[in-house]
Amino acid sequence: MDFAKDSLSKAITAFGLDLYNEMNRGDTSQNIFFSPMSISCALSMVFMGAKGSSKTQMGQVLHLDRTTEGRRSAASEKRLPTVASRHQREVDSHCPVEGGINVYFKNLLSQLNNLGNGYLLNLANSLFAQTGYEFLQKYLSDVKEIYGAALQTVDFYNSTEEARQTINAVIDKQTRGKIKELFAPGVIEPQAVLVLANAIYFKATWQHQFDPELTTEREFRLNENESKSVPMMHQKGKFKLGDAAGANAQILCLPYLGEVLSMIILLPNDISGLQQLEQAMNTENFALWTASENVEENHVEMYIPRFKLEEAFDLNLALQSLGMVDVFSEAKANLSGMSPSSQLYLSKVIHKAYVDVNEVGTEAAAATGAVVSSRSLVHYEPFVADHPFLFCIQHNPTSTTLFLGKFCSP
């Protein structure tokens, strides 16, 4: 993987971990599930149109200031030289938007939209603006070319409810009916000027499916004193297993069909060890834990809960807490790369993600497969996810974190 692409993957992961920590500041007993890749992608559309301190803050929060384009953008103002391969310069010269990061987002989206049989990943990125605002044609064409998102105008001021329903209908269609109401009544106000909506729907089949007949009710330990009965899937086989260095936890890699994507489960060894794992989960450790060289193929006997999560977040406060302040301010926002209007600002960022983990895969899909077990007396390493754990879904070719979550409350 070349430097620029690798730096984009790292930026998405770093932003995802920052956002996870913000989401986890309140009630730590709540499940979390979101898509760092989808949110990064959607906010990057706004980043393209931001200028001045708005762009600087967004670049820092999204960690895009550390990527090839982030440094190039800063260097262009200071007339500092940038380093790029001949191939990259050729790619950028044909890109309608200056900078490598958009090329890599476009390539990544292309890969994710063509994962092959056994996969379905729907990324819905949309911008909705108040009618009457003038937008730069170059920005609109660039956003559509790179991110596949057309800007739509609605009338927030005079027809707030109609605008809400219009946005929800678009997201409903883009996610094949799985995310029906991204914006609840009252979330969008008449004063809204620009709404960024992003939703993601994912469906995939396990490389090695679980036998539904082996799924039994078992206790899931919420903490040292409480437990709850859950349907626990069971399987024996050869899987990649490792340890989270310095965090007293096991790591299990569950590949989806074709091993293009994998679910990685980080399970504390102790029932109450989730907080210790979270505290150790910085960008460097996360990259180390989820790296393919950190896990080895082993005979594993696993128990994994069957679960379904549908999470929705208003990201305004979280993003502002991370330092993305000016773009939300009517007085300070600078989106002049998007529109000549000085009144444009970002008013709402809502994210909703849905996942269904079951015996067939993640969100049920018809598939055939067989697991052949040996009768030989093989020692199986136990992996019993009967207490709170972290998990992520990773795009293996690019090591991009598509989803990040915590399962602690069935």
C-alpha positions as CSV (number, residue, x, y, z in Angstrom):
1,M,0.0,0.0,0.0
2,D,1.5,3.4,-0.9
3,F,1.9,6.2,1.6
4,A,-1.1,8.4,0.5
5,K,-3.6,5.6,0.6
6,D,-2.2,4.3,3.9
7,S,-2.4,7.7,5.4
8,L,-6.1,8.0,4.4
9,S,-6.9,4.7,6.1
10,K,-5.1,5.8,9.2
11,A,-6.9,9.2,9.2
12,I,-10.3,7.4,9.0
13,T,-9.3,5.1,11.9
14,A,-7.9,7.9,14.0
15,F,-11.1,10.0,13.5
16,G,-13.2,6.9,14.3
17,L,-11.4,6.3,17.6
18,D,-11.8,10.0,18.5
19,L,-15.5,9.8,17.8
20,Y,-15.9,6.6,19.7
21,N,-14.4,8.2,22.8
22,E,-16.8,11.1,22.5
23,M,-19.8,8.8,22.1
24,N,-18.6,6.8,25.1
25,R,-18.3,9.8,27.5
26,G,-21.9,9.5,28.7
27,D,-23.5,6.1,29.7
28,T,-20.7,3.6,29.1
29,S,-23.2,0.7,29.4
30,Q,-24.8,1.5,26.1
31,N,-24.0,-0.2,22.8
32,I,-22.2,1.8,20.1
33,F,-22.2,1.2,16.4
34,F,-21.2,3.6,13.6
35,S,-19.2,3.8,10.4
36,P,-16.0,5.9,10.6
37,M,-15.5,5.5,6.9
38,S,-19.0,6.7,6.0
39,I,-18.9,9.7,8.3
40,S,-15.4,10.6,7.1
41,C,-16.5,10.3,3.5
42,A,-19.6,12.5,4.0
43,L,-17.8,15.2,6.0
44,S,-15.0,15.2,3.4
45,M,-17.6,16.5,0.9
46,V,-18.1,19.5,3.2
47,F,-14.3,19.8,3.7
48,M,-13.9,20.2,0.0
49,G,-16.0,23.4,0.1
50,A,-14.6,24.8,3.4
51,K,-12.0,27.6,3.6
52,G,-10.0,29.3,6.3
53,S,-10.4,28.2,9.9
54,S,-13.4,26.1,9.0
55,K,-11.2,24.0,6.7
56,T,-8.3,23.9,9.2
57,Q,-10.5,22.7,12.0
58,M,-12.2,20.1,9.8
59,G,-8.9,18.9,8.6
60,Q,-7.6,18.5,12.1
61,V,-10.7,16.7,13.4
62,L,-10.9,14.3,10.4
63,H,-7.1,13.9,10.6
64,L,-7.0,14.9,6.9
65,D,-4.3,17.4,7.7
66,R,-1.9,14.5,8.0
67,T,-2.6,13.1,4.6
68,T,-1.1,13.9,1.3
69,E,-3.8,16.4,0.3
70,G,-3.9,18.0,3.7
71,R,-0.2,18.7,3.6
72,R,-0.3,19.7,0.0
73,S,-3.1,22.2,0.7
74,A,-1.1,23.8,3.5
75,A,2.0,23.8,1.5
76,S,0.5,25.5,-1.5
77,E,-0.2,28.6,0.6
78,K,3.4,28.6,2.0
79,R,4.9,27.5,-1.3
80,L,6.5,24.5,0.3
81,P,7.5,21.5,-2.0
82,T,5.4,18.4,-1.8
83,V,6.5,14.8,-2.5
84,A,4.5,12.7,-4.9
85,S,5.3,9.8,-7.2
86,R,5.1,10.3,-10.9
87,H,2.1,7.9,-11.0
88,Q,0.3,10.0,-8.3
89,R,1.0,13.2,-10.2
90,E,-0.5,11.7,-13.3
91,V,-3.6,10.5,-11.3
92,D,-4.1,13.9,-9.7
93,S,-3.8,15.6,-13.1
94,H,-6.8,13.8,-14.3
95,C,-8.8,14.3,-11.1
96,P,-11.4,17.1,-11.2
97,V,-10.5,18.0,-7.6
98,E,-6.9,18.9,-6.6
99,G,-5.3,16.5,-4.2
100,G,-4.8,12.8,-3.7
101,I,-7.3,12.3,-0.9
102,N,-10.3,12.6,-3.2
103,V,-8.8,10.1,-5.6
104,Y,-8.4,7.6,-2.9
105,F,-11.9,8.2,-1.5
106,K,-13.2,7.7,-5.0
107,N,-11.2,4.5,-5.5
108,L,-12.2,3.2,-2.1
109,L,-15.9,3.8,-2.8
110,S,-15.5,2.1,-6.1
111,Q,-14.0,-1.0,-4.3
112,L,-16.7,-1.0,-1.7
113,N,-19.4,-0.8,-4.2
114,N,-18.0,-3.8,-6.1
115,L,-17.2,-6.3,-3.3
116,G,-18.6,-9.2,-5.3
117,N,-21.1,-12.0,-4.5
118,G,-22.0,-12.4,-0.8
119,Y,-21.6,-8.6,-0.1
120,L,-23.9,-5.7,-0.1
121,L,-22.7,-2.3,1.1
122,N,-24.9,0.7,0.6
123,L,-23.3,4.1,1.4
124,A,-25.8,7.0,1.2
125,N,-24.2,10.4,1.2
126,S,-26.3,13.4,0.5
127,L,-26.2,17.2,0.9
128,F,-29.5,19.1,1.3
129,A,-29.5,22.9,1.1
130,Q,-32.0,25.7,1.5
131,T,-33.6,26.6,-1.8
132,G,-32.5,30.0,-3.1
133,Y,-28.8,29.6,-2.2
134,E,-26.4,29.8,-5.1
135,F,-23.8,27.0,-5.3
136,L,-20.6,26.9,-7.3
137,Q,-21.0,24.6,-10.3
138,K,-17.4,23.2,-9.9
139,Y,-18.1,22.2,-6.3
140,L,-21.3,20.4,-7.3
141,S,-19.7,18.5,-10.2
142,D,-16.7,17.6,-8.0
143,V,-18.9,16.2,-5.2
144,K,-20.9,14.2,-7.7
145,E,-17.8,12.9,-9.5
146,I,-15.8,11.9,-6.4
147,Y,-18.5,10.9,-3.9
148,G,-21.5,10.1,-6.1
149,A,-23.6,12.6,-4.2
150,A,-25.8,15.3,-5.8
151,L,-26.8,18.3,-3.8
152,Q,-30.5,18.7,-3.5
153,T,-32.4,21.8,-2.5
154,V,-35.4,21.8,-0.1
155,D,-37.3,24.6,1.6
156,F,-36.4,24.2,5.3
157,Y,-37.8,27.7,6.2
158,N,-41.3,27.4,4.7
159,S,-41.8,23.6,4.5
160,T,-39.7,22.1,7.3
161,E,-41.7,18.9,7.7
162,E,-41.9,18.3,3.9
163,A,-38.1,18.8,3.7
164,R,-37.6,16.3,6.5
165,Q,-39.8,13.7,4.8
166,T,-38.0,14.3,1.4
167,I,-34.6,13.7,3.0
168,N,-35.8,10.6,4.8
169,A,-37.3,9.2,1.6
170,V,-34.0,9.6,-0.2
171,I,-32.1,7.8,2.5
172,D,-34.8,5.1,2.7
173,K,-34.3,4.4,-1.0
174,Q,-30.5,4.6,-0.9
175,T,-30.4,2.0,1.9
176,R,-33.0,-0.4,0.4
177,G,-35.5,0.4,3.1
178,K,-33.3,-0.5,6.0
179,I,-33.0,3.0,7.3
180,K,-36.4,4.5,7.1
181,E,-36.3,7.6,9.3
182,L,-32.8,9.1,9.6
183,F,-34.3,12.4,10.9
184,A,-36.9,12.2,13.6
185,P,-39.7,14.9,13.8
186,G,-38.3,18.1,15.2
187,V,-34.7,17.3,14.5
188,I,-34.5,19.7,11.5
189,E,-35.4,23.3,12.3
190,P,-36.8,26.0,10.0
191,Q,-33.4,27.8,10.5
192,A,-31.5,25.0,8.8
193,V,-29.4,26.0,5.9
194,L,-27.4,23.0,5.0
195,V,-28.0,19.4,6.2
196,L,-25.5,16.6,5.7
197,A,-27.1,13.2,5.8
198,N,-25.1,9.9,5.8
199,A,-26.3,6.4,6.2
200,I,-24.8,3.0,5.6
201,Y,-26.2,-0.4,5.2
202,F,-24.1,-3.6,5.1
203,K,-24.9,-7.2,4.4
204,A,-22.3,-10.0,4.1
205,T,-22.0,-13.8,4.4
206,W,-19.5,-15.4,6.7
207,Q,-16.7,-17.4,5.0
208,H,-17.5,-20.1,7.6
209,Q,-21.1,-20.0,8.6
210,F,-22.5,-21.0,11.9
211,D,-24.8,-24.0,12.2
212,P,-28.2,-22.6,13.5
213,E,-28.8,-25.9,15.3
214,L,-25.8,-25.2,17.5
215,T,-27.1,-21.8,18.6
216,T,-28.3,-22.1,22.3
217,E,-29.4,-19.8,25.0
218,R,-26.4,-18.8,27.2
219,E,-25.8,-16.1,29.8
220,F,-24.2,-12.9,28.7
221,R,-22.4,-11.2,31.7
222,L,-23.3,-7.5,31.7
223,N,-20.9,-7.0,34.6
224,E,-19.7,-9.0,37.7
225,N,-23.2,-9.0,39.2
226,E,-25.7,-9.0,36.3
227,S,-26.3,-11.3,33.3
228,K,-28.8,-11.8,30.6
229,S,-29.8,-14.8,28.5
230,V,-28.9,-14.4,24.8
231,P,-28.8,-16.7,21.7
232,M,-25.2,-17.7,21.5
233,M,-23.8,-19.0,18.2
234,H,-21.2,-21.8,18.4
235,Q,-18.5,-23.0,16.0
236,K,-15.3,-24.9,15.9
237,G,-12.7,-24.4,13.2
238,K,-9.4,-22.7,12.1
239,F,-9.5,-19.0,12.6
240,K,-7.0,-16.2,13.2
241,L,-6.5,-15.5,16.9
242,G,-4.2,-13.1,18.7
243,D,-3.7,-11.0,21.8
244,A,-4.2,-7.3,22.3
245,A,-0.7,-6.2,23.6
246,G,-1.0,-4.3,26.8
247,A,-4.8,-4.6,27.1
248,N,-5.4,-8.1,28.5
249,A,-7.7,-9.1,25.6
250,Q,-8.1,-11.7,22.9
251,I,-8.5,-10.8,19.2
252,L,-10.5,-13.0,16.8
253,C,-10.8,-12.4,13.1
254,L,-13.9,-13.7,11.4
255,P,-13.7,-13.3,7.6
256,Y,-16.6,-12.7,5.3
257,L,-16.9,-14.5,2.0
258,G,-13.8,-14.2,-0.1
259,E,-12.0,-12.6,2.9
260,V,-12.3,-9.1,1.4
261,L,-13.8,-7.9,4.7
262,S,-13.5,-9.2,8.2
263,M,-15.1,-8.7,11.5
264,I,-12.5,-8.3,14.2
265,I,-13.7,-8.9,17.8
266,L,-11.6,-7.5,20.7
267,L,-12.7,-9.5,23.8
268,P,-11.3,-8.5,27.3
269,N,-10.1,-11.5,29.3
270,D,-11.9,-10.2,32.3
271,I,-15.7,-9.6,32.5
272,S,-15.1,-6.0,33.7
273,G,-12.1,-5.4,31.5
274,L,-13.7,-3.4,28.7
275,Q,-12.7,0.0,30.2
276,Q,-9.1,-1.1,30.4
277,L,-9.3,-2.1,26.7
278,E,-10.9,1.2,25.7
279,Q,-8.3,3.2,27.6
280,A,-5.5,1.4,25.7
281,M,-7.3,1.8,22.4
282,N,-5.3,4.6,20.7
283,T,-4.5,4.8,16.9
284,E,-1.2,3.0,17.2
285,N,-2.5,0.2,19.4
286,F,-5.6,-0.3,17.3
287,A,-3.5,-0.6,14.1
288,L,-1.2,-3.1,15.9
289,W,-4.1,-5.2,17.3
290,T,-6.0,-5.4,14.0
291,A,-2.9,-6.0,11.8
292,S,-2.9,-9.4,10.0
293,E,0.6,-10.2,11.3
294,N,-0.7,-9.9,14.9
295,V,-3.1,-12.9,14.6
296,E,-2.2,-16.5,13.8
297,E,-4.4,-19.3,12.4
298,N,-5.5,-21.5,15.3
299,H,-8.0,-24.2,16.2
300,V,-10.7,-22.1,17.9
301,E,-13.9,-23.0,19.6
302,M,-16.0,-19.9,19.7
303,Y,-19.2,-18.7,21.3
304,I,-20.5,-15.4,19.7
305,P,-23.8,-13.7,20.6
306,R,-26.3,-13.2,17.8
307,F,-27.2,-9.6,17.9
308,K,-28.8,-6.7,16.0
309,L,-27.9,-3.0,16.4
310,E,-29.5,0.1,14.9
311,E,-27.9,3.2,16.2
312,A,-28.5,6.9,15.4
313,F,-26.4,9.8,16.4
314,D,-26.6,13.6,16.2
315,L,-22.9,14.3,15.7
316,N,-23.0,18.1,16.1
317,L,-21.8,18.2,19.7
318,A,-19.3,15.4,19.3
319,L,-17.7,17.0,16.3
320,Q,-17.6,20.4,18.0
321,S,-16.1,18.8,21.1
322,L,-13.3,17.4,18.9
323,G,-12.6,20.9,17.5
324,M,-14.8,21.3,14.5
325,V,-16.5,24.5,15.7
326,D,-16.5,27.2,13.1
327,V,-18.3,25.3,10.3
328,F,-21.4,25.0,12.6
329,S,-21.4,28.7,13.4
330,E,-23.6,31.1,11.5
331,A,-21.1,33.9,12.2
332,K,-17.8,32.0,11.6
333,A,-18.5,29.3,9.0
334,N,-16.6,29.7,5.7
335,L,-17.9,27.4,3.0
336,S,-17.0,29.8,0.2
337,G,-15.6,26.9,-1.8
338,M,-19.1,25.6,-2.0
339,S,-21.1,28.8,-2.4
340,P,-20.4,32.5,-2.8
341,S,-23.0,33.1,0.0
342,S,-21.4,34.1,3.3
343,Q,-24.5,32.9,5.2
344,L,-23.9,29.2,4.5
345,Y,-23.1,27.0,7.5
346,L,-23.4,23.4,8.6
347,S,-26.4,22.9,10.8
348,K,-26.9,19.2,11.3
349,V,-24.8,16.0,11.0
350,I,-26.9,12.9,11.7
351,H,-25.6,9.4,11.3
352,K,-27.5,6.1,11.5
353,A,-26.1,2.6,11.1
354,Y,-27.6,-0.8,11.2
355,V,-26.0,-4.2,11.7
356,D,-27.5,-7.7,12.1
357,V,-25.0,-10.4,13.1
358,N,-26.3,-14.0,12.8
359,E,-25.4,-17.5,11.8
360,V,-25.3,-16.8,8.1
361,G,-23.4,-13.6,8.3
362,T,-24.0,-9.9,9.0
363,E,-27.7,-9.3,8.0
364,A,-29.1,-12.6,6.7
365,A,-28.4,-13.7,3.1
366,A,-29.0,-16.9,1.3
367,A,-25.8,-18.8,0.7
368,T,-24.4,-22.3,0.7
369,G,-21.4,-23.6,2.6
370,A,-20.1,-26.4,4.6
371,V,-17.7,-26.8,7.5
372,V,-15.9,-30.1,7.6
373,S,-14.7,-30.9,11.1
374,S,-11.9,-33.4,11.8
375,R,-12.3,-36.1,14.4
376,S,-8.7,-35.9,15.5
377,L,-8.0,-34.9,19.0
378,V,-7.1,-31.3,18.4
379,H,-6.8,-28.7,21.1
380,Y,-9.2,-25.8,20.5
381,E,-8.5,-22.4,21.9
382,P,-11.7,-21.1,23.6
383,F,-13.1,-17.7,22.6
384,V,-16.3,-17.1,24.6
385,A,-17.8,-13.7,23.9
386,D,-20.2,-13.8,26.9
387,H,-19.3,-10.4,28.3
388,P,-18.9,-6.8,26.8
389,F,-16.6,-6.6,23.8
390,L,-15.5,-4.2,21.0
391,F,-15.7,-5.1,17.3
392,C,-14.9,-3.6,14.0
393,I,-15.5,-4.5,10.3
394,Q,-12.4,-3.9,8.2
395,H,-11.7,-3.7,4.5
396,N,-8.7,-6.0,4.3
397,P,-7.0,-4.8,1.1
398,T,-6.8,-1.2,2.5
399,S,-7.0,-1.8,6.3
400,T,-9.8,0.7,6.3
401,T,-12.1,0.6,9.4
402,L,-15.6,0.6,7.9
403,F,-17.5,0.1,11.2
404,L,-16.6,0.3,14.8
405,G,-18.8,-0.7,17.7
406,K,-19.2,-2.0,21.3
407,F,-21.6,-4.7,22.3
408,C,-22.3,-4.6,26.0
409,S,-26.1,-4.5,26.4
410,P,-28.2,-7.3,24.7
